[in-house]
Amino acid sequence: MLVEPRSGLLAAWGNALLAGLVSPDEAALAIVGEDAVHRVAGLPGEAGPVGLTLALGRLRGLGATGFRVALPAPGHPLGLSGPPDFNARALEAEEAVVAYGVPYGLVPEVSEAGPEGDLHVEVVWRVLPVREAPPADVPSLGEAERELAEALRDATAVLSRLDVAGSGPVAEAAVDAYRARVERGGGREVLAPGYPPRAVRVLEMAQRVGLLVLVAYENGHGGAVSASEIAARGEALRPVERVARRALVAAYNAYVEGGEVRR
């Protein structure tokens, strides 16, 4: 489960840049975040990889009017519209960005080096052709907010029933640690300038639900000592995770929902 996907940062700050609300350097800095460097490969008119500022400017020049996010998982092509090659690459990466106005999408290829706690991360965004069609299974903000309220209750109840660590203080500590990491990053905004308050609220709720699921998967089997109990936990968590991913996509895509950017 991607709590803060790179595709979300690229789409959010790319949208703010296209709307003239941030400078190219501000957008690039926010997109790179804690990574070492991001470059874009396969951009029309460029022989090799280029920097984010040049790439975003080139996409705007080609006619891009906005960016949306896809967060696919096996059996759930969330946010994708084809063709098969792009869908397959996005599914492998578990995320992608699709441009509005031009038939291109970007899939991240991540390289890591170094010991845990001191990783050097480089990202190459691969530009690929996409089919200009409605994205799969993306809810409205209203739908996502309603689903999340129920999912948050379900996640806590299910994890408590299965005696999983994610239902108690461990989960709360994970949420607090995540928020502290964001604050250490310089107080970066949730989403980017220009996003409606409801999108910010939905994103924060989706991140919280996603963290509960992540903690449940990463903190042992709790009281689930049998294979059937472990399988039951996975079965219970899958729909909750699906709701969280749908809500993340709805929040990031709110900027271009209906084909318009908010200035």
C-alpha positions as CSV (number, residue, x, y, z in Angstrom):
1,M,0.0,0.0,0.0
2,L,1.5,3.3,-1.1
3,V,0.8,5.9,1.6
4,E,2.5,8.7,-0.3
5,P,3.1,7.6,-3.8
6,R,5.6,9.3,-6.0
7,S,3.0,9.5,-8.7
8,G,0.8,11.6,-6.4
9,L,3.5,14.1,-5.8
10,L,4.3,14.4,-9.5
11,A,0.6,14.8,-10.4
12,A,-0.2,17.3,-7.6
13,W,2.8,19.6,-8.0
14,G,2.7,19.2,-11.8
15,N,-0.9,20.4,-11.7
16,A,0.0,23.4,-9.5
17,L,2.8,24.3,-12.0
18,L,0.5,24.1,-15.0
19,A,-1.9,26.4,-13.2
20,G,0.8,28.9,-12.5
21,L,0.6,28.5,-8.7
22,V,4.2,27.4,-8.2
23,S,7.5,27.9,-10.0
24,P,9.2,25.0,-11.9
25,D,11.9,24.8,-9.2
26,E,9.3,24.6,-6.4
27,A,7.5,21.9,-8.2
28,A,10.6,19.9,-8.8
29,L,11.8,20.2,-5.2
30,A,8.5,18.9,-3.9
31,I,8.3,16.0,-6.3
32,V,11.8,14.8,-5.6
33,G,11.2,14.9,-1.8
34,E,13.6,12.7,0.0
35,D,15.0,11.1,-3.1
36,A,18.3,12.0,-4.6
37,V,17.3,12.8,-8.1
38,H,14.4,12.4,-10.6
39,R,14.8,12.3,-14.4
40,V,12.4,11.8,-17.3
41,A,13.2,9.4,-20.2
42,G,11.5,8.9,-23.5
43,L,10.2,12.4,-23.7
44,P,9.3,13.4,-27.3
45,G,12.0,15.5,-28.8
46,E,14.7,14.5,-26.3
47,A,17.4,11.9,-27.1
48,G,18.0,11.0,-23.4
49,P,16.8,11.5,-19.9
50,V,16.1,15.1,-18.8
51,G,15.4,16.9,-15.6
52,L,11.9,17.4,-14.1
53,T,11.7,21.1,-14.8
54,L,12.5,20.7,-18.5
55,A,10.2,17.6,-18.8
56,L,7.2,19.4,-17.2
57,G,7.7,22.4,-19.5
58,R,7.9,20.2,-22.5
59,L,4.7,18.3,-21.6
60,R,3.0,21.6,-21.2
61,G,4.3,22.8,-24.6
62,L,3.0,19.6,-26.1
63,G,-0.5,20.4,-24.8
64,A,-0.7,18.8,-21.3
65,T,-3.4,20.6,-19.2
66,G,-3.2,18.4,-16.1
67,F,-2.1,15.1,-14.6
68,R,-3.9,12.3,-12.9
69,V,-2.8,9.3,-10.8
70,A,-3.2,5.6,-11.3
71,L,-2.5,3.1,-8.4
72,P,-3.2,-0.3,-9.9
73,A,-3.0,-3.6,-8.1
74,P,-3.5,-7.2,-9.4
75,G,-7.1,-7.6,-10.5
76,H,-7.7,-3.8,-10.0
77,P,-6.5,-1.5,-12.8
78,L,-7.3,1.6,-10.8
79,G,-6.9,4.7,-12.8
80,L,-5.6,3.0,-16.0
81,S,-7.0,3.3,-19.5
82,G,-4.5,1.3,-21.6
83,P,-2.9,0.3,-23.8
84,P,-1.7,-3.1,-22.4
85,D,2.0,-2.2,-22.4
86,F,1.5,0.9,-20.3
87,N,-0.9,-0.9,-18.0
88,A,1.6,-3.8,-17.5
89,R,4.4,-1.4,-16.6
90,A,2.2,0.6,-14.3
91,L,1.0,-2.5,-12.5
92,E,4.6,-3.6,-12.0
93,A,5.5,-0.2,-10.5
94,E,2.1,-0.1,-8.6
95,E,1.6,3.5,-9.8
96,A,1.7,5.8,-12.8
97,V,0.9,9.3,-13.9
98,V,-1.3,10.0,-16.9
99,A,-1.4,13.4,-18.7
100,Y,-4.6,15.2,-19.8
101,G,-4.4,16.8,-23.2
102,V,-1.6,14.6,-24.6
103,P,-1.5,10.8,-25.0
104,Y,1.4,10.2,-22.6
105,G,1.8,8.6,-19.3
106,L,4.8,8.3,-16.9
107,V,5.8,5.2,-15.0
108,P,8.6,5.5,-12.3
109,E,11.6,3.2,-12.3
110,V,13.2,3.3,-8.9
111,S,16.9,2.5,-8.1
112,E,18.1,2.2,-4.5
113,A,21.7,1.9,-3.2
114,G,23.3,2.0,0.2
115,P,22.4,0.7,3.7
116,E,19.0,0.9,5.3
117,G,18.5,4.3,6.8
118,D,21.0,5.9,4.3
119,L,19.5,4.9,1.0
120,H,20.4,6.8,-2.2
121,V,17.3,6.8,-4.3
122,E,17.1,7.7,-8.0
123,V,13.9,7.7,-10.1
124,V,13.6,7.6,-13.8
125,W,10.1,8.4,-15.1
126,R,9.5,6.5,-18.3
127,V,7.2,8.3,-20.8
128,L,5.0,5.9,-22.7
129,P,1.9,6.3,-25.0
130,V,-1.5,6.0,-23.3
131,R,-5.0,5.6,-24.6
132,E,-7.1,8.7,-24.2
133,A,-10.1,7.1,-22.4
134,P,-11.9,7.4,-19.0
135,P,-9.7,5.9,-16.2
136,A,-10.9,2.7,-14.5
137,D,-12.8,2.7,-11.2
138,V,-11.9,6.2,-10.0
139,P,-14.6,7.5,-7.5
140,S,-15.6,11.1,-7.0
141,L,-14.4,12.8,-3.8
142,G,-17.8,12.5,-2.2
143,E,-17.9,8.7,-2.9
144,A,-14.3,8.3,-1.6
145,E,-15.1,10.2,1.6
146,R,-18.1,8.1,2.4
147,E,-16.2,4.9,1.6
148,L,-13.3,5.9,3.8
149,A,-15.4,6.7,6.9
150,E,-16.8,3.1,6.7
151,A,-13.4,1.6,5.9
152,L,-11.7,3.3,8.9
153,R,-14.3,1.7,11.2
154,D,-14.1,-1.7,9.5
155,A,-10.3,-1.7,9.6
156,T,-10.1,-1.1,13.3
157,A,-12.9,-3.6,14.1
158,V,-11.4,-6.3,11.8
159,L,-7.9,-6.0,13.1
160,S,-9.0,-6.0,16.7
161,R,-11.1,-9.1,16.1
162,L,-8.2,-10.9,14.5
163,D,-5.8,-9.7,17.2
164,V,-3.5,-7.8,14.8
165,A,-1.1,-5.2,16.0
166,G,-2.5,-2.6,13.6
167,S,-5.7,-2.2,15.7
168,G,-4.0,-0.6,18.7
169,P,-1.1,1.6,19.9
170,V,1.3,0.3,17.3
171,A,-0.9,1.7,14.6
172,E,-1.2,5.0,16.3
173,A,2.6,5.2,16.7
174,A,3.0,4.6,13.0
175,V,0.6,7.4,12.1
176,D,2.4,9.8,14.5
177,A,5.8,8.8,13.0
178,Y,4.5,9.4,9.5
179,R,3.3,12.8,10.4
180,A,6.6,13.7,12.1
181,R,8.5,12.7,9.0
182,V,6.4,15.0,6.9
183,E,7.0,17.9,9.4
184,R,10.8,17.2,9.4
185,G,10.6,17.5,5.6
186,G,10.0,21.2,6.0
187,G,6.3,21.4,6.7
188,R,5.5,20.5,3.1
189,E,1.9,21.0,2.2
190,V,-0.6,18.2,1.9
191,L,-1.2,17.9,-1.8
192,A,-0.2,21.2,-3.5
193,P,-1.5,24.7,-3.9
194,G,-4.9,25.0,-5.5
195,Y,-6.4,21.7,-4.3
196,P,-9.9,22.0,-2.7
197,P,-10.1,21.4,1.1
198,R,-12.2,18.3,0.6
199,A,-9.4,16.7,-1.4
200,V,-6.9,17.4,1.4
201,R,-9.3,15.9,3.9
202,V,-9.9,12.7,1.8
203,L,-6.1,12.3,1.3
204,E,-5.4,12.5,5.0
205,M,-8.1,9.9,5.8
206,A,-6.9,7.6,3.0
207,Q,-3.3,7.8,4.4
208,R,-4.5,6.9,7.8
209,V,-6.5,3.9,6.6
210,G,-3.5,2.9,4.4
211,L,-1.2,3.1,7.4
212,L,-3.5,0.8,9.5
213,V,-3.3,-1.8,6.7
214,L,0.4,-1.4,6.3
215,V,1.1,-1.8,10.0
216,A,-1.1,-4.9,10.0
217,Y,0.8,-6.5,7.2
218,E,4.3,-5.6,8.6
219,N,3.8,-6.4,12.3
220,G,3.6,-10.2,12.4
221,H,0.6,-12.3,12.6
222,G,-0.8,-11.1,16.0
223,G,-3.0,-13.8,17.3
224,A,-3.5,-15.4,13.9
225,V,-1.6,-18.6,14.6
226,S,-3.2,-20.8,11.9
227,A,-3.0,-20.6,8.1
228,S,-6.8,-20.1,8.0
229,E,-6.6,-17.2,10.4
230,I,-3.8,-15.6,8.5
231,A,-5.8,-16.0,5.3
232,A,-8.9,-14.5,7.0
233,R,-6.8,-11.4,7.9
234,G,-5.7,-10.9,4.3
235,E,-9.3,-11.4,3.1
236,A,-10.5,-8.8,5.6
237,L,-7.8,-6.3,4.7
238,R,-8.0,-6.4,0.9
239,P,-11.3,-4.5,0.6
240,V,-10.1,-1.9,3.1
241,E,-6.9,-1.4,1.2
242,R,-8.8,-1.1,-2.1
243,V,-10.9,1.7,-0.6
244,A,-7.8,3.5,0.6
245,R,-6.2,3.3,-2.9
246,R,-9.4,4.5,-4.6
247,A,-9.5,7.5,-2.2
248,L,-5.9,8.4,-2.8
249,V,-6.5,8.5,-6.5
250,A,-9.7,10.6,-6.1
251,A,-7.8,13.1,-3.9
252,Y,-4.9,13.5,-6.3
253,N,-7.2,13.6,-9.3
254,A,-9.5,16.2,-7.8
255,Y,-7.5,19.0,-9.4
256,V,-8.4,17.9,-12.9
257,E,-11.8,16.3,-12.1
258,G,-14.2,17.2,-14.9
259,G,-11.3,18.3,-17.1
260,E,-10.6,21.6,-15.4
261,V,-7.8,22.8,-13.2
262,R,-8.6,25.2,-10.3
263,R,-6.7,28.4,-10.3
